[in-house]
Amino acid sequence: MLGILEAVVARASQYLLDSFKKGRGVEIILDKGDDVTREIDLAIEELVYYMLKENFREGGVLYAEERGVYRWGDERYMFVLDPLDGSLNYTVGIPIFAISLAAGKYREGTLGDLEYATVSILPMGDIYTASPELGARKNGRPIKRRRKSNIVFVAISNGFPDKTCEILRKMGLKGRSLGSSAAELIYTAEGIAKGFVDLRGRLRVLDIAGALTFSKYIPGFKYVIYGQQYPDSRISIIAGDEDFVDAVSN
C-alpha cells in the first residue's frame, strides 16, 4: 500500500513542481464561494485518481477536494486527497505547498479508517510517509522529533478566542502561518513547532488527513478535533505536544 502511495504522490509532485516553475494552472475554473478551483487543483486530482484506480483495481473510494467522491469496483479501500494544499501560495509564487494522500481499508468512511499516508511538501522536496509497519518517516528515514520549539502555527480569524491568545502569550510562543495547513501540521508533528491551532471551524478533514495519519505514529503528539471526522467535514483543531494541547484545550 505505502509504496504505491509514494509512487503516486511522487508522480503528482513532479507534475506540480514543473507546473509551478512554468507558472501554469493558476486560472480559476470554478468559484465555490469560500474557495476556488484552479486548473492545477483539478489536474493533480484527476492524475492521482487515475493512478489509484489503475493500481487498486479491486475497488476504492477517493474523497477529494475538487470533485468530491470518486468510486470504483467493490470500494474496499478509502483514500483521502488534497491535491494542492496552499493553492494561494502556488498562485502568487510562494514556494510552500503540499500534496496530501492518506489511505486505509474502507470501514466507516472517517479519519479513523486511515492507516497509511504520504505528504509531499514542495518545492522543499521532502516526503513524509507513515504506515503501521514502518511508522513515521521523512525521506525514507525514521523521524527524529524535536522537543524545544517556541513556535506555534495559528490560523487567526475575527472570532479567535482571547483566552487562547492569552494562553499562547503566557507560554512564550511565537505565532506563525505558512499558508499550508498540511505542511504546518506535519512540521508540528516533527517538532519544528510546538503546536498548531485552527479554531475557525473552516478547516476540512481533507486538508490535513495525511498529516494527521502521519502524526498517529509520533510518540508524544496529541490532537483534539472539534467536529465530525468525515473527509469533507469542517473542523477546528488543536494539535502538538501533550502539555500544549492540554493547556489550550482546557
N, C-alpha and C positions, 0 to 999 in steps of 0.2 A: 504493500500500500504506500508506504512513505517514499520509496524510490520513485514510484510513478508520479506522486505529487511533486516531488522535487524536479523531475524532468519537465513536467507540465509548467510549473512556475518558472523554471529556468528559460524555457522557450518563450513564454509570455514576457518575461523580464527583458530578454534580448530585443523583442519587438518593441516594447515600451521605451527602452532606453534609446534605441535607434530613432524612434519617432520623436522623442524629446529633443535629441540633438539636432534634428532637422526641423523642429517647430511644427510638426504635423499633428492633426487630430484635435485642435482646440475649438473647432466650430461647434456651436450648440445645435443639437438636433431635436431636443425635447426639453421644454421648461415644465418642471413638476411643482412649481410654486415655491417650495422651500429649498429646492435643489434643481440642478440641471443635468442633463445627459449630454456629454460631448462625444464626438466621433471616436475618440480614443477609448473612452469608457466602454462603449459598445463593442468596439473591435477586439479589445482584450477579453471581454466577457464571452463573446462568441468563439474566439480562439480556444479559450480554456474549456468551454462546453464541448466543442467537437473533439478535443483531445481526451477529455474524460469519457465521453461516450465511446470513443474508439478503444480505450484501454480497459474500461469496465463495461463490457458488452452485456453482462448479465442483467444489469439494471442499476439505476440510480435516480436520486432526486437532487438537483442542484438548485440551491437558493442563491440568487444573485441579485445585485443591486439594481441593474437597469431594467431587465425584462421579467423580473420576478422569479417564477419557478419553472424549471425545465424537468421533465420526467421522461424516463425511457425504461424499457424492459420490466423486470419484476420489482424495481425500486428498492433493492436490498441495501444500497449504500446511500448515505447522506453526505452532501458536500455543501459547504458554505463559502461563498466567494465575494470578496470586494476587489474588483478588477483594478481599481486605482484609488487608493485612499490618500488624499492630498491632491485632489484634482486641481484646486485653485493654485497650489504651488506649481504644479506642472504647467498650468496655463500661463502664469506670469514669469516662468523661468527660474523658480526657486528649486534647487535640486534635492528636495526631500519629499519622497512619496513612496508608497508601498503597494505590493500585491499581496493579498492575504487569502489563503486557501486552507480550510480545515475539513476533516472527513471522519467518518465512522460508520458503523452499521446502523441502518435506519431502525429506530425503535419508537420514540415518542416525537421526533422532529424538533427537539430542543437542543440547547447548548450541551446538555449532559450526554448526548449521543456521541459527541466529538472526541476522538482519541488521538488523531494524527493532525499535524499542522506543518505548513511551510509558509513563512513570511519573508518576502524579499524586500529589502529596503534599498531603494535606488536614489541616486546613482552610486551610493557607497559600495554597492556590490556585496553586501552582507546577506547571507541566507541563514535564517533561524528555522530550525526544524524540531519536531517533537514526536515521540511515539512511545507506547508502553514498553517496547523492547529496548530502546536506546536512551530514553529520557530526553532532556532538552539539550540541544547542541547549537553551536554557532559556527558556521562554515565547516561543519563536519566534526568539530571537537566539542567535548563536554563543556558546558557553560561554567564559567567561574564568576560567581556573583559578588559584586562589590557591596559594601555594607556601610559606607560613611558619607553618603551624599547628602547635601543640604538643598537639593533641587526638588521641586515638585511641579509636575505638569498640571496646569489648571486651565479649564475651559470656563471663561467668565461670561456671564450674562447680567442683565439688569437685576435679575432676581437672585443673584448669588448670595447665600446666607452670610450676614455679618458675623455670626457666631463662628462659621467656618474660617472666614478671613482672620478672625482674632486668634483662633487655634493655630493656624499656619504661621501667623506672626510670632506667637509665643514660642513656637518650636524653632524659630530662627530659619525658616525655609524661604527660598527664593523661587518665585513663580516663573514658569517659562511656558511657551507654546510653540510647537514646531509646525502646526498645520496638518499633521497626520496622526490621528488617534492610534492607529495600529503601531506606528513607529514609537510613539510616546509610551504606550503600554509595554511594548517589547523592551524598551530601554529601562522602564521601571522594573520589570521582572529581572532584567540583567543586573540591576542595582546602580545604574548610572543616575537614576533619580530615586528619591526615597518614596515618592508617592505619585499618584495620578488621580485627579478629581474632575469629574464632569457631572454636575448636578442640574443641567439644563433640561433633562428629560427629552432630549432630541437625538442623542446618540443611538444608533441602531446596533443590535447584536451583530448584524452582518459586518459592520465596520471593524469589530475587534474580536470576532470569533477565533481567528487564527492566533492572535496574540494571547487570548485567554486560554486557549487549548495548550499553547506553549507554556504558559505560566503554571499550569497544573503540575508540571514536573519540576518546579523550582521550590526547594525546601525554604520555609520561612516566608513565602509570598502568600498574600491573602487578598481577597477582594469581596466586596459586598455589592450586590446588584439590587436596585430598586426598580421593579417592573418584571414583566414576564420574560422568559428566556427563549422565545421563539425567534428565528433568524430576523424577521422583519420588525420585531418589537422595538419600541422606543424605550430607552432606559436611562437611568442615572447610575453612576458607579463611583465607588471609592476603592482604590487598589494600592498595594505597596507593602512595605514592611508591616508586620503584625502590630507593632506599637503605634505606627502611623494610622493604620486603618481603625484600630480600636479608639484612638483619640478623636479622630474626625467623625466617625460614625455614631458615637455615643452622644 
